[in-house]
């Protein structure tokens, strides 16, 4: 359904289908608005409601966003604590705040597999990535003026400034593009800083259009959050590699991932192609979505 929306294709029963899909996701939430108490699962479920047209004020979405916001600056968050090693490099709670906690540190969340094919192996990186995913969701839901949310955005720019000053990005570019995907939804007053951050990352692109050390789909998902001309050119350079991965079924991997197909479709659509070939939007659908 989301793919058809991207292409401007409607069906008479779309409203009924959207309502069914929304209610299906709401049934999976607890009274606190979470999906099994998990930060990542709740963020992705809220993201799905946003894709289906829910906006601030929708009861189901508001409950999920409320749960996410309740997890800011809680124990187990990225940047928690301080040490003699971390404080001099400003990588501790004295310089970073607003991060979302996936839970106590004694409950590991790594390795963390994202729908974009990125896999975060370290606990440190997984907690950072989950917080960025939650931030992206609450920003899209219109919660960009909250103090803790603004603090999270500023903390991410603080980290980016450190990468630039040290002329060194994290070993895992998965974290870099996760950061970019969140910052791309920051309020307009951050646009210049966001585009400068994107330019740094664009500079790491290989001649064939890929970025070493991360999935091309994860890279595109982050880059598409940026609206600059430079970002669009970078996406254009990556598209031939992406489309070369497509199979006869329209899928891009063995699992026939919906998310990978949507990322590719968004990239193609963003390059000015009004109607993509039918096979480009092919993805596995649930029985309800195929009715």
C-alpha positions as CSV (number, residue, x, y, z in Angstrom):
1,X,0.0,0.0,0.0
2,X,2.8,2.4,0.8
3,X,4.4,1.6,-2.5
4,X,1.2,2.4,-4.4
5,X,1.0,5.7,-2.5
6,X,4.5,6.6,-3.6
7,X,3.4,6.0,-7.2
8,X,0.1,7.8,-6.9
9,X,-1.9,4.6,-7.4
10,X,-5.2,4.3,-5.4
11,X,-7.8,1.6,-5.0
12,X,-11.4,2.0,-3.9
13,X,-10.8,0.1,-0.7
14,X,-7.7,1.9,0.4
15,X,-9.3,3.6,3.4
16,X,-10.7,0.3,4.7
17,X,-7.3,-1.4,4.1
18,X,-5.4,1.4,5.9
19,X,-7.8,1.2,8.8
20,X,-7.3,-2.6,9.0
21,X,-3.5,-2.3,9.0
22,X,-3.6,0.5,11.7
23,X,-5.9,-1.6,13.9
24,X,-3.7,-4.6,13.4
25,X,-0.7,-2.7,14.7
26,X,-2.6,-1.1,17.6
27,X,-3.7,-4.6,18.8
28,X,0.0,-5.5,19.3
29,X,0.6,-2.7,21.8
30,X,0.5,-2.8,25.6
31,X,-1.4,-0.4,27.8
32,X,1.8,1.7,28.0
33,X,1.8,2.1,24.2
34,X,4.8,-0.2,23.7
35,X,5.2,-3.3,21.6
36,X,6.3,-5.9,24.1
37,X,8.1,-3.1,26.0
38,X,10.8,-2.9,23.3
39,X,12.0,0.5,22.1
40,X,13.0,-0.6,18.6
41,X,9.8,-2.5,17.9
42,X,7.6,0.4,19.2
43,X,9.6,2.9,17.1
44,X,9.1,0.8,13.9
45,X,5.4,0.2,14.7
46,X,4.9,3.9,15.2
47,X,6.8,4.5,11.9
48,X,4.3,2.2,10.2
49,X,1.4,4.2,11.5
50,X,3.0,7.4,10.2
51,X,3.4,5.8,6.8
52,X,-0.2,4.8,6.8
53,X,-1.3,8.4,7.3
54,X,-1.7,8.7,11.1
55,X,-0.7,12.1,12.5
56,X,-0.3,13.7,15.9
57,X,-3.6,13.4,17.7
58,X,-4.3,9.9,16.6
59,X,-4.8,7.9,19.8
60,X,-2.8,4.8,18.8
61,X,0.1,6.8,17.5
62,X,0.1,9.2,20.5
63,X,0.4,6.2,22.9
64,X,3.3,4.8,21.0
65,X,5.1,8.1,20.8
66,X,4.4,8.7,24.5
67,X,6.1,5.4,25.3
68,X,9.2,6.4,23.3
69,X,9.4,9.8,24.9
70,X,9.2,8.2,28.3
71,X,12.4,6.3,27.6
72,X,14.5,9.4,27.1
73,X,17.4,9.9,29.5
74,X,16.5,6.7,31.3
75,X,19.1,4.1,32.6
76,X,20.7,2.1,29.9
77,X,20.8,4.9,27.4
78,X,23.8,5.6,25.1
79,X,26.2,8.1,26.7
80,X,25.3,7.2,30.2
81,X,28.0,7.6,32.8
82,X,31.4,9.0,32.6
83,X,35.1,8.0,33.0
84,X,38.6,9.4,32.9
85,X,38.9,8.1,29.3
86,X,35.5,9.3,28.0
87,X,35.3,12.7,29.6
88,X,38.3,14.3,27.8
89,X,36.8,13.3,24.4
90,X,33.3,14.6,25.4
91,X,31.8,11.1,25.0
92,X,29.8,11.0,28.3
93,X,26.7,12.2,30.1
94,X,28.2,15.6,30.7
95,X,28.1,16.4,26.9
96,X,25.3,14.1,25.6
97,X,21.6,13.9,26.6
98,X,18.2,13.1,25.3
99,X,19.1,9.6,24.2
100,X,16.4,6.9,24.4
101,X,17.1,3.9,26.5
102,X,16.2,0.4,25.2
103,X,16.4,-0.9,28.8
104,X,18.9,-1.9,31.5
105,X,22.5,-2.6,30.4
106,X,22.2,-6.2,31.7
107,X,19.7,-6.9,28.9
108,X,21.7,-7.1,25.8
109,X,20.1,-5.9,22.5
110,X,23.1,-6.6,20.2
111,X,23.5,-7.9,17.6
112,X,20.8,-5.6,16.3
113,X,19.5,-6.4,12.8
114,X,17.7,-3.5,11.0
115,X,15.2,-3.8,8.1
116,X,17.8,-2.0,5.9
117,X,20.2,-4.9,6.0
118,X,22.5,-3.2,8.5
119,X,23.6,-5.3,11.5
120,X,25.0,-3.6,14.6
121,X,27.3,-6.0,16.4
122,X,28.3,-4.1,19.5
123,X,26.1,-3.3,22.5
124,X,27.5,0.2,22.5
125,X,26.5,0.7,18.8
126,X,23.2,-1.0,19.1
127,X,22.0,1.3,21.9
128,X,23.1,4.3,19.9
129,X,21.3,3.1,16.7
130,X,18.1,2.3,18.5
131,X,18.0,5.8,20.0
132,X,18.5,7.3,16.5
133,X,15.6,5.3,15.2
134,X,13.4,6.4,18.0
135,X,14.5,10.0,17.5
136,X,13.6,9.8,13.8
137,X,10.2,8.5,14.6
138,X,9.3,11.2,17.2
139,X,10.6,13.9,14.9
140,X,8.3,12.7,12.1
141,X,5.5,12.6,14.6
142,X,5.9,16.3,15.2
143,X,7.6,16.2,18.6
144,X,10.6,18.4,17.5
145,X,10.2,21.2,20.1
146,X,10.5,19.1,23.2
147,X,13.6,20.0,25.3
148,X,14.9,16.4,25.5
149,X,14.4,15.9,21.8
150,X,16.3,19.0,20.9
151,X,19.1,17.9,23.3
152,X,19.3,14.6,21.4
153,X,19.7,16.4,18.1
154,X,22.4,18.7,19.6
155,X,24.2,15.7,21.0
156,X,24.3,14.0,17.6
157,X,25.8,17.2,16.1
158,X,28.3,17.2,18.9
159,X,29.4,13.7,17.9
160,X,29.5,14.6,14.2
161,X,31.7,17.6,15.1
162,X,34.0,15.2,16.9
163,X,34.2,13.0,13.8
164,X,35.1,16.0,11.7
165,X,37.7,17.4,14.0
166,X,39.4,14.0,14.3
167,X,39.0,13.4,10.6
168,X,37.8,9.9,11.5
169,X,34.4,8.3,11.3
170,X,33.3,5.3,13.4
171,X,34.5,2.0,12.1
172,X,30.9,1.1,11.4
173,X,29.3,3.4,8.8
174,X,26.0,1.8,9.8
175,X,26.1,4.2,12.7
176,X,26.9,7.1,10.5
177,X,24.0,6.6,8.2
178,X,21.7,5.9,11.2
179,X,22.7,9.3,12.5
180,X,22.1,10.9,9.2
181,X,18.6,9.4,8.9
182,X,17.6,11.0,12.2
183,X,19.2,14.4,11.6
184,X,17.5,14.6,8.2
185,X,14.2,15.0,10.0
186,X,15.4,17.8,12.4
187,X,13.6,21.1,12.3
188,X,14.4,23.6,9.4
189,X,16.7,25.7,11.6
190,X,19.2,22.8,11.5
191,X,19.1,22.4,7.7
192,X,22.5,24.0,7.0
193,X,24.2,21.9,9.7
194,X,22.5,18.8,8.4
195,X,23.6,19.4,4.8
196,X,27.2,19.9,6.0
197,X,27.0,16.6,7.8
198,X,25.7,14.9,4.7
199,X,28.4,16.4,2.6
200,X,31.0,14.8,4.8
201,X,29.4,11.4,4.4
202,X,28.9,11.9,0.6
203,X,32.7,12.4,0.4
204,X,33.1,8.8,1.5
205,X,31.1,7.4,-1.4
206,X,33.1,5.1,-3.7
207,X,33.4,5.5,-7.5
208,X,30.7,2.8,-8.1
209,X,28.2,4.6,-5.9
210,X,28.5,2.5,-2.8
211,X,29.8,3.2,0.7
212,X,32.2,0.6,2.1
213,X,31.3,-1.0,5.4
214,X,27.5,-0.7,5.2
215,X,24.6,-2.0,3.2
216,X,23.7,0.1,0.2
217,X,20.1,0.1,1.3
218,X,21.0,1.4,4.7
219,X,23.1,4.1,3.2
220,X,20.3,5.1,0.8
221,X,17.7,5.1,3.6
222,X,19.9,7.6,5.5
223,X,20.8,9.7,2.5
224,X,17.2,10.1,1.4
225,X,16.4,12.0,4.6
226,X,18.5,14.8,3.1
227,X,16.9,17.2,0.6
228,X,20.0,18.8,-0.8
229,X,21.1,18.6,-4.5
230,X,24.4,17.0,-3.4
231,X,22.4,14.2,-1.6
232,X,20.3,13.6,-4.7
233,X,23.4,13.3,-6.9
234,X,24.9,10.8,-4.5
235,X,21.7,8.8,-4.6
236,X,21.7,8.9,-8.4
237,X,25.3,7.5,-8.4
238,X,24.2,4.6,-6.1
239,X,21.1,3.6,-8.1
240,X,22.8,1.6,-10.9
241,X,24.4,-0.6,-8.2
242,X,21.0,-1.0,-6.4
243,X,19.0,-1.9,-9.5
244,X,21.7,-4.4,-10.6
245,X,20.7,-6.3,-7.4
246,X,17.1,-6.6,-8.4
247,X,15.8,-10.1,-9.2
248,X,13.2,-11.2,-11.7
249,X,10.6,-11.3,-8.9
250,X,11.2,-7.6,-8.2
251,X,12.8,-8.4,-4.8
252,X,16.4,-7.5,-3.8
253,X,17.3,-10.3,-1.5
254,X,16.4,-14.0,-0.7
255,X,13.9,-12.9,2.0
256,X,12.0,-10.7,-0.5
257,X,12.2,-7.9,2.0
258,X,9.4,-5.3,1.7
259,X,11.7,-2.6,3.2
260,X,14.4,-3.0,0.7
261,X,11.9,-2.8,-2.2
262,X,10.5,0.4,-0.7
263,X,13.9,1.9,-0.2
264,X,14.7,1.2,-3.9
265,X,11.3,2.6,-5.0
266,X,11.8,5.8,-3.0
267,X,15.2,6.2,-4.5
268,X,13.9,5.7,-8.0
269,X,11.0,8.0,-7.4
270,X,13.2,10.7,-5.9
271,X,15.2,10.8,-9.1
272,X,12.2,12.1,-11.0
273,X,10.8,8.8,-12.4
274,X,7.0,9.3,-12.1
275,X,6.1,5.7,-12.7
276,X,8.6,2.9,-12.0
277,X,8.3,-0.4,-13.8
278,X,5.8,-2.7,-12.1
279,X,8.5,-5.2,-11.0
280,X,10.3,-2.4,-9.1
281,X,7.5,-2.2,-6.6
282,X,7.1,-5.9,-6.2
283,X,7.3,-7.0,-2.6
284,X,5.8,-9.7,-0.5
285,X,2.4,-8.7,0.9
286,X,0.3,-9.9,3.7
287,X,-3.0,-11.6,2.8
288,X,-4.9,-8.5,4.1
289,X,-2.9,-6.2,1.9
290,X,-3.5,-8.3,-1.2
291,X,-7.3,-8.3,-0.9
